[in-house]
Amino acid sequence: MVSVAGQFGDASGEIHTNQLLVTSVGLLLMSVLCTISGVASVFLEYIMKNTKQSLFMQSILLYSFSSMFTGVALLRQYFEEGTTDASQPGFIHFLLHGFSAWTWVSIASQAVAGILMGVVLKFSGNLLRLIILACAVPVASILGVLCFSLQLNGLFWLAVLTLFFALYFYNTTGR
């Protein structure tokens, strides 16, 4: 969200494609995202821990609910853009149009990450999930530097330092 709100340019209007740009709009959107995500995570943890169903069944029920809305939107788009001409490709072609090997890698990666997060929520807790996600930010940023020549600024390093302090305090206090 920060990059969506601020990656495209600065106050002078110049476009910087390899710099991390933080704006007030980006920070506001990130705060909204974190709030909604936190509330949803607490609710999901409550659901996962207070039902006696298996993790597999819980995952199917949770993902089926969101898949209904995605399916309705997809069918609506198909029938709005679709044609009755028999020479046109069918629904499967419409569904998979533009997919590449990287798309399938991304889908597999997200599926595995979802299963792992479900296991973490079911058997550990939301706090461990948040620590895992927070630690992923510096790793992804370092990969961005190596792969895309991203230039990290002082605010990024301040955020990483804050993350490490939070992890340190979490591991040393109350034990």
N, C-alpha and C positions, 0 to 999 in steps of 0.2 A: 504494500500500500504506500509506503514512503516513496518507493521508486516510481510508482504510478503517478503520485502527486507531484513529484519534484525532479524526475530524471530528465525531463525534456528541455529544460533550460533554466537560466537563472534570471535575476532581476534585469539584467542588461539585454536579455533576449537571446543570448548566445546559447547554442546547443552544445552540450558536452556529453558525448556518448560513452566515455570511459571514466567518468567521475561519479561518485556517489553524492547526490545532492539532497540535502534535507531541508524541507520547507515547513512552515507552520501548518499549512493545509495537510501535508503528509503526516506530520506528527499528530494532528487532530484525527485524521482517518485511522492511523495506527492505534490511537487510544480507543476509538470506537471498536475497531477490530478486536483488540485485546479484551475489552469488556464483554463483548458478545461471545467471544471464544471462551473466556473464563466461565461465564454463566452456563454456557452449553456444556462445557467439560464437567463442571460440578454436577449438573443434572444427569449427564451421561454416566458418570461414575456412580451416582445414586442408583440409577436404573440397573447398571451392570452388577452392583454388589448386593442389591436387595431382591433379586429374582433368583430362583433356583434352577433356571434353565441353563443348558450348556452354553459356553461361549459361542459355539458354532450357530446354535439356534438364535441366540440374541443378535448376532451379527446379521443373520439372514433377515430377521424381523426389522432391524434398524435400517438396513440398506434397501429393503423392499419398499419402505415408506418413502424414502427420497427418490427411489427409482420410478415410482408412480408419477411424480411431478415431472421428472426428466422425460419420461416416456410420453406423457401428454403433450409437452412442449415440442418434442421431436416429431410426433405424429402430426401435430398442427402445422409445423413448418413443412413437413413432407407434402401434405395435402394442399397447402397454399402455393408451394413452388412446383409441385408435381404436375404431371400431365397424363392424359388418358391415352396418349400415343404409344402404341405397342413397341415402336422402335426405340423408345427411351429406356435407359437402365431402370431396374427395379429398386425396391426399398433397400435391399442389402447394399447395393452400389451407393445409394444416397447416404446410407448410414456410415459407410466406411470410406467415403470420398475424401481424398487428401491424406489418408493415413500412410505413414512411412514406417520404416523399421524403428526410428527414434520414437514415434508415437507409441508403438507397442512396448518399447523399453520403458517409457514413461508410465504407461498403464500398469505394467507389471510391477514397477517400482512403487507406485502409489498403492497397489493392492497389497503388496508385502508390508509396506509401512502401516497400512490400516489394520492388518491382522496383528502386527506387533504392538500397535498402540492399544488394540482391544485386549491383548494379553496383559499389557502393563496395567490398564485400568481395572481389569477383572481381578488380578492377583496382587497388585501393588497399590497404586493409587494415582491420583491426578497430579500430585506434587512431583513424583518421579517423571511423569509424562512431560510436565513443564520443564523440568531440568534437562531432559533429553532434547526437547525442542530448542531450548535456549542455547545448548551446546552446539546445536546444528548450525546456528547463525554464523559463528566464526569459521567453522569448517567450510560452509558454503561460500563465505566471502573470500576465504583463501583460495578456494577453487576458482572463484570468479577472477581473482588476480592472476592466477596461473593460466587460465584458459582464455580469458577475455580482456586481459590487461586493465582490469578495473583499478581505479586509483582510490584508495581508502583515505578518508580525511580524519581529523582529530576527533570528531564526534563519534565516528565508528570505534576508535580505540578507547574512548571514554565509555561507550556502551559495553565493550568487551571487558574493560577493567571492572565496571559495575557488576557484570555477570560473574566474574571470578570472585569478587568480594562476596556476592550473595551465596555462591557455592561454598566458599570458605566458612562463612558464618552459619550456614545451614549445617555443615558437617562438624562444627566445633561447639556450638551453643547447645545447652540442654543435655549434654551427654556425660 
